[in-house]
Amino acid sequence: MSGQDDGVDQTRRWLAIGATTAVGAVGAGFVAVPFVKSWNPSAKAKAAGAPVSVDISKLEVGQKLLVEWRSKPVWVIRRSEEAMETLDEVDTLKDPDSEENQQPAYAMNPYRAREERKEILVLVGLCTHLGCSPSYRPEITAEWHGGFFCPCHGSKFDFSGRVHTGVPAPTNLEVPPYSFLAENKNILVIGLDEEHS
């Protein structure tokens, strides 16, 4: 009789162990799912890195538009013909051919812009020296060909954001990835390299 009792106790014991294990596994799953989800970027973080669309149809010649992308100020400027003509006249540039890696390949030209809209300049508005925000100085004189001036330490940049020699800034201003909507070239998308529809 004691052998039969041992068999019943053993079956109950295995049943209890199995049930406890199943409940523990389900509980671990409920704990693990929120923990693993917490590794994903938040909606705010995703939005901070998301592309930003800008309508530039009302941007006038010489005007600068300020946009925030990835918590950085981005300037969108419609340059005048006169401003673009000065790009060949400035002979005191550290990196005139934009060989340093501050721009996508399509902006490695004197305009530092896409060929189809080369009058539109898109720059991250932070000096490459210590991160101050240079001022936009569109006036053109005999001494100043126009461009950007950093009031913090005196760095100067031309109308394409290329840095002059003899100033603290080590490199040109950064050109972020950008493109235009295929169906509307007045919609600029900052944060996307490719043309999209």
N, C-alpha and C positions, 0 to 999 in steps of 0.2 A: 504494500500500500504506500509506503514511503517513496518507492520508485515512481509511482504515478503522480504523487504530489510534486516531486521534483520536476517531472515533465511539464506539468501545468505551470509551475512557477517559471520554468525556463522559457516557455512560450510567451507568457505574460511579460517577462523581462525583455525579450527581444522585441515584442510589440511596443513596449514603453520606450525602449532605446530608439526604435525606428520612428515613432511618433515625435519624440524629443528632437531627433536629428532633423526631421522634416520641418518642424516648427522653427528650429534654430536657423535652418537654411533660408526659410522664407523671411525671417526677421533680419538675417544678415543682408538679404537682397534689398529689403526696405531701407536699411541703413546705408548700403553701398551706393544705391542709385543717386540719392542727393549728393553724396560725397563725390562721386565721379562726375556728376553734372556740374559741380562747383569748379571743376577744372576748365570748363568751357568759358570763353570770354563772355562777359556780361553784355547786355544789349547796349549799354552806354559805350563799352569798349568797341563793340562792333560798329556802332554808329560813328565813333571817332575816326576809325580807319576806313570808313566807307567812302566811295567816290562822291564828289559834290558837283551838282549841275549848276551852271550859271548862264543866264540869258545875257548875252553881250550885244544884243541888237540896238540898245539905246546908249551904248558906250561911245562917247564922242571922241574925236581925234584929240590926243593929248591927255585924255582923262584916265585916272587910275581908279580901279575898283578893288576893294579889300574883301577877301573871302577867307573863312577859316576852314582849314583842312588838317586833320590829325593834330589839332591844337596848335597849329602854326598859322601865322598870317601869310596869305598868298596874295600877291598883287597880280591883277590883270590890267594891262595897259594897252591902249590903242595908240601906237606911235604914228607920228606925222611923217610925211615924206622927208621933210627937212631933218627930223631926228634920225631917220634911217640913213640919210646921206652922210651924217657925221660919223657913222660907224667905221668908215674907211679912213677918216682923217685922224683918228686918235692913234698915236704911235707910241704911247707910253703904257702898254698893257703887259701884264705878267703872262697871261695865257690867251693871246688874241685868237687862236684857233680852237679854243675850248677843248683842249686835249685832256685836261683833268676830268675826273668823273663826277661832275656836278650836274649833268643833264643826260637825258636819254639820247640815243644815237641820232634820232631825227632832229635834235636841236644842236648838233655839233656843226654849226655854220655861223657866219658872222652875226646873223639875226638871233641865234639861239632860240629858234621858233620853227614851227612846222612850215614847210614851203608854201602850202596852199593858203595860209593866212599869216604870212611872215610879219605883217604889221602888228599882230597880237603877241604881246610878250607876257609870259606867265613865269613869275619868280616867287620863290619863298622869300618873304620880306625880312630876313634876318642876316645881319652881317656875319661873314665867315670868320671874323676875328674873335669876338666874344659874345655874339648873339644879340647885339643892339639892333634897333630897327632904323635903317638908313632913311633919310628923307628923300622924296622924289623932287628933283630939281630940273624941270623941263626947259628952263631958260637957256638959250645958247648965246654965248658971247665969244670974243676973241680968246679969252683966257679959259673959258669953261665950255666944253662941247655938249653939256647937258648930261643928265643921268641921275645918279644917286650919290648922296653924301652921308656918311655916318658921323653924326655929331659927337659920338662918344670918344673916338680916337682918331678921327680925320680920314678914314678910308674913303676912297672915291671909286665909283664904278660908272662905266659908260651906259648908253641907252640899251645895251643888251645884258647889262649886269656883269660885264667883264671888269675885273679889278685892275686898277692902275698900279704901276711900279712905285716903290718908295712909300708905301702905306702899310699899316699893320695887318690888314686882311690878307691871308695867305692865298686864297683862291677866289674864283668867280662866285657870284651868287648862284644858289641852287635853282635849277629848273625842275619842277616836279613832273611826274608823268601826267600827260593830258591828251585829250583828243576832242574832236568835234563830232556831233551827231551826224551820221551819214545823210539823213534826210533834212537836216537843218544846221547849217554851218554857223548859225548864231547861238547855238547851245554848246557851250564848252563844258567838258566833263573833266574835272581835276581828279586824278587818282587812277585813270585808265589810260593805258598806252595806245591800245588798238582802236581803230575806227569801229564803230558799232552801230547797229540799226535798231 
